[in-house]
Amino acid sequence: MKRLKFKDFNLLDLSILCFQIFSLFYTLYLLFHKDFSGILLATITFGATTAPSDIAIYFDAVFTQSLALNRKQLIDNIGTSNAFFHKLIKSDMYESAPGGTDIREELMYALSPMESYDGYDELSLQTTDGITTAVFEWRQLAVPISYSMKELKQNKQRILNLVKSKMTQMELGIQEGFATHFMQGSGDLALATAKVNAVNGSSSINPIALMIAYDPTTATSIGNISQSTSTWWRNKTKTFGATTTYDAFLREWMNIFNSCGLGTGGPPDICLCDQTTYELASFALYQRYRQTSSAMDFPFTNIKIPFGSNNSLLVLDEKTPDVYSNLTSTATYGSMYLINSKFFKVRYEEDSDFQMLKDENGKEFTKPINQDARVGHTAWMGQVTLNNRRKHGVWGKIP
């Protein structure tokens, strides 16, 4: 029989094991002391879970504790649904912000001039106004967690399994939400508009089509800075030409890739594209270089790009939209986003990083009016920001 080791358990399993051990010791306490009145621990009553109210309290306690213990894993798993988020989280660009009315990123758009002098020459006193700030609005997201009392009664001998199911359901909802809202915005003909809640009119995180615009000359503000008047705040863009060979495809790709790599900070480290574009690029790379390889430690379909710094990846993302047609589907044209993750961040409010919301009585789960159920919400507050748009690009109308 295989001996289980500590590393075989994840945080959720450990938290559930702790509750099971607690229940065992409490049962022994009752047997020896013959006291079956129950025990009160903070606002959570542990005891027999035969009564619906006790089952609900038990479920709420286990779920909340499991969420607290698994928050780091939950955040890591957001990156499993999108290569861009995976790169940011693994490179420590998932950062807290101290709250306030907005999120601010310091920008440097001009350098102090260096000039020569000799001996007693007069030195320049010219000041340089090359520092500004990009201002990003907070956005709030929430995922509901609900259960009916019927579910609890049906699973009262398997409460821990129900907790696991609800945790998985919530986690998958967060992964899908982040990826879709960022990659596709409000959908067809509105890729650059943040996803809008049809019920209350609120907006989600900034989409990639806004941050890396296919037309960066329009009168649009990103971070409260107009890309129309501030030319230094524009990303690179390119429309596919009338090329018909693999080598011509590579020349166009290298052109925008190298354009994004000009200046300090290096070239893009992720070229994110749809399936058709990925396959076209794969054949082009193989025909020119005769061999391709993948980064085995990167959990997405990828190919190492042999040009540039040799540290960049071509990555397939099924949610990449058609930027030329402004559509979520790439049935007509493909697209490629060239991203330098050093200049992107996901900022979150330090007290709102996937926390359970509480009502005025401090409860995480509440009973809706006229329903025999309980509902809670896991909430996040933050935004996707960047501090140098010139290091990113988008390539559209790829056949």
Secondary structure, 3 states (H helix, E strand, C coil): CCCCCHHHCCHHHHHHHHHHHHHHHHHHHHHHHCCCCCEEECCEEECCCCCHHHHHHHHHHHHHHHHHHCHHHHHHHHCCCCHHHHHHHHCCCEEEECCCCCEEEEEECCCCCCCCCCCCCCCCCCCCCCEEEEEECCEEEEEEEEEEHHHHHHCCCCHHHHHHHHHHHHHHHHHHHHHHHHHHCCCCCCCCCCCECCCCCCECCCCHHHHCCCCCCCCCEECCEECCCCHHHCCEEEECCCCCCHHHHHHHHHHHHHHHHCCCCCCCCEEEECHHHHHHHHHHHHHHHCCCCCCCCCCCCEEECCCCCCCCEEEECCCCCECCCCECCCCCCEEEEEECHHHEEEEEEEEEEEEECCCCCCCCCECCCCCCEEEEEEEEEEEEEECCHHHCEEEEEEC
